[in-house]
Amino acid sequence: MKNLVICGGGSSAHTLIPFLKDSIFEVSILTSMPEKWSNEITLEYQDTEGRLIDTFKGNLKKASNNPAELIPTADYVVFCMPVHRYRVALHEIAPFINKNKKTFVGTLYGQGGFNWMVDEIKLEYSLHNIVTFSFGLIPWICRTIEYGKAGVTYGCKAVNVACTYPREFFQQVKEEFLEHICYKWFGKGHVLESDNFLSFTLSVDNQIIHPSRCLGLYKVYGGSWKKREDVPMFYRDYDDVSANLLKELDDDYSKIRNRIKKLYPNKKFEYMMDYLSLERFSYQSANTDIKQSFVTSKTLVAISTPVIQTPTGEWELDRNNRFFMDDIYYGNCIAKWIAEKLEIDVPTIDEILRWAQAVRNECIIDKYNKLVLDSPDLSKPMKSGIPYYYGYNIIDNIID
């Protein structure tokens, strides 16, 4: 048996634990709320109408908030938390990683330059035996039913993509972990190998979906509502304004992707895709319309817009939600830095960043549409995933 430690208690953790049943792993979880985790975690597999198809159960060896109890014996460490927390958590566990053996450190969602984050602790803590791995996208659609006890999944993607470094370990990670948590249970979702992590950083999903929808809601409704029931659903009420913004934002990313492919013709970027291509590839769907891909999704209709109540009783977009913290600082800001280095105009990314800094009362971008890298807001330690803050100064530095 090998020891696998899950860091964080997101919805993916509630899915991962049951799917690791009968694997080679004894599973523990590092969480700020260990007292809320049961020894047995239940996962319901439902169809899109909410009918129960199957039930899976998995066991936890231990739940703890102390990395010293779990990390030194870990063979695998897997992150199941918001993207903007990855880097902080990596530094919290780094002093406890065993330097004398291979430790596989990975995440189920590879946005934001996860390999840069791991390389950072490898250098700072002399962790030369780490193997980095990541899925490009979370392999299943999943939600939490009861924190620490039960989750639900609506199935998996038709095709998954993952990356490892060093690449020679891909087959081992695939056989021990990647295939075991998806294909084994669903008979689909085989894992293909990406040559690089940059394809995940620039092959967009959440980082264009969430900011463009939030800006769209702001444009249509002003970003606030008198009553909670007036707040549109995030996907069910998806509109043309949000769809157009997503397309324009994706077009900006495409400029960056296409330039990188041209500059590095010997690199393979086949999994660095635009939004609709990625959606069709991952789900083997035939969607050709952005708006319809959301409003017709039976698994997204119940997702509400992240709002908080103001002192005056109104409801406004939650500016501290992961839709901002992940997708602005570890999404759009990274793309903007790359665009600046490549001297590419990205007007919709600029619009997103100007809006975000106004909503959050921060300094991200100046009047000339340049990132303010010495801003106390952007340069706050680990606030942003901009390559500059890892010590990278040219595009060659981020081409893995």
Secondary structure, 3 states (H helix, E strand, C coil): CEEEEEECCCHHHHHHHHHCCCCCEEEEEECCCHHHCCCEEEEEEECCCCCEEEEEEEECCEEECCHHHHHHHCCEEEECCCHHHHHHHHHHHHHHCCCCCCEEEEECCCCCCHHHHHHHHHHHCCCCCEEEEEECCCCEEEEEEECCCEEEEEEECCEEEEEEECHHHHHHHHHHHHHHHCHHHHCCCEEEECCCCHHHHHCCCHHHHHHHHHHHHHHHHCCEECCHHHCCCCCCCCCHHHHHHHHHHHHHHHHHHHHHHHHCCCCCCCCCCCHHHHHHHHHCCCCCCHHHHHHCCCCCCCCCCCEEECCCCCEEECCCCHHHHCCHHHHHHHHHHHHHHHCCCCHHHHHHHHHHHHHHCCCCECCCCCECCCCCCCCCCCCCCCHHHHCCCCHHHHCC
